[in-house]
């Protein structure tokens, strides 16, 4: 009889919503790991059957109450974070999806501790990894 071997976990696919309005970008303060307490983009796991744009729009609405027309993905990022024991605890492939603001006033909900619009020249701290690069790549005009 073959010894049973636990399958290795697979990376999870997530989406982040990058939405600009009046030269400001929408950010959330993360409530849970990875990067709890850091400011990042609204987002989360892509659900079965969702397109990346649909997943980003859903996560945006769930976390912030803001509605946007999400367009095409424009970048992918690795999110690897170790747990307290030093072992890999989180492995996500995050797909950045741009969107056009449509309506809604930001309010923290779901797994967001806080939410607000920020100018790229006055970002909060601490920031999630890659956030500055994503802002530069997505900045309008």
N, C-alpha and C positions, 0 to 999 in steps of 0.2 A: 504494500500500500504506500502510495506517495505521501510524503509529509505535506501537510497543508501549509500553503504560503499565502500570507495576506497580500492582496494586491496593493501596489503602490497607489496612493491617492493621485488623482489627476488635477492639473491646474483648473481653476474656475475662470470662466469668461465673464467679465463685468463691463459695464458701460458707464461713462461719465458724460454729463451734459454740460457743455460749455455755452453759456448764454450771455450775450451782451445786451445792454440797454443804456442808452444815453452815455456812452463811453465808459460804462462800468460793467464789471463782470460779477456774476452771482456766485458766491462761495458759501459753503456750510462748514460749521465746526463739527467734526466727527465725534459721535458719542461712543463708538465701539471700535475695537481693533479691526484691522491694522490702522495705526496712526491715530488712535483715539486722542482727542484734544487738539488735533492739528486742523488747520483750515484747508479745505480742498473743494473739489467740485461735487455737486450732487450726483449720486450714482449708486450702483449696486449690481447684483448678479443679473445676468441676462436669463430670462425665463424661456422654457421650451416653447418653440414656435414663434417667438418674437423676432422681429428684425432689430438690428442695432438701434435704428432711429426710434422704433416703438418702445424699446426697453429704456432708452435714455429719456424719452418723453414721460414715461410712466414713473421712473425713479425721480425725475425732476418734480413732478406733481406731488408724489407721495411725501417727499422730504421737505418741499418748500411751498407748495400751493401755487406755484407759478406754472403757467401754461406757455409752451413754446412749440413752434413748428420745427422739429428736428430734421436736419438734412443728412448729409453724408458723413461717414466717419473720415477723419483726416490723420489719425495717428494711433499707434498702439504703444503701451508701456507695460513693463514688468513690475509687479508689486510682489516682492518677496520679503517676508518679515518673520523673524524668529520669536519664539515664545520665551517665557522666563527661564526655561531649561536650556536655552541656546539652540534648540532644534527648530527646524523650519516649521512654522505654524500656519502661515498663510502664503498661498501662491496663486496670484490672479494675473490674468492678461487683461488689462484694462484698455478698452477701445474708446478713444475720445471722439465724441459726436458733436458737431456744431449745431446751433439752433437759433432761430429768430424769436425773440420775445413776442408774445401775443397778449397776455393778460395776467393779472394776479399780483397781490402784494405779498412779498416773502414773509413766511412764518415758519418757524422751526417745528417740524413734525417727524414722525417715524424715527429714524436713527440719527437725526440732526439735533445737535445741542443748541445751535444758533445759526442764523442765516442772515446775510446782508449783501448789498451791492457794494463793490469796492472799485476805486480807481486803481489802475496798475501802478501808479506812483505812490499809493498809500495802502499797501496790502497789510493785512493783519499778520500776527505771528503766534505760534510757529506755523509754517506751511508744510503741506504734504510734499514729498519728493516729486520732482518734475513739474510742479505747478507753474513756476516762473517760465519755464520753456514752453509749456502749453499755452500760457497767456500770450507770450510773444508770437507763437505760431498762429494763434486764432484772432489776434487783435484786428478789429476792423480798420480799414483805410489807413 
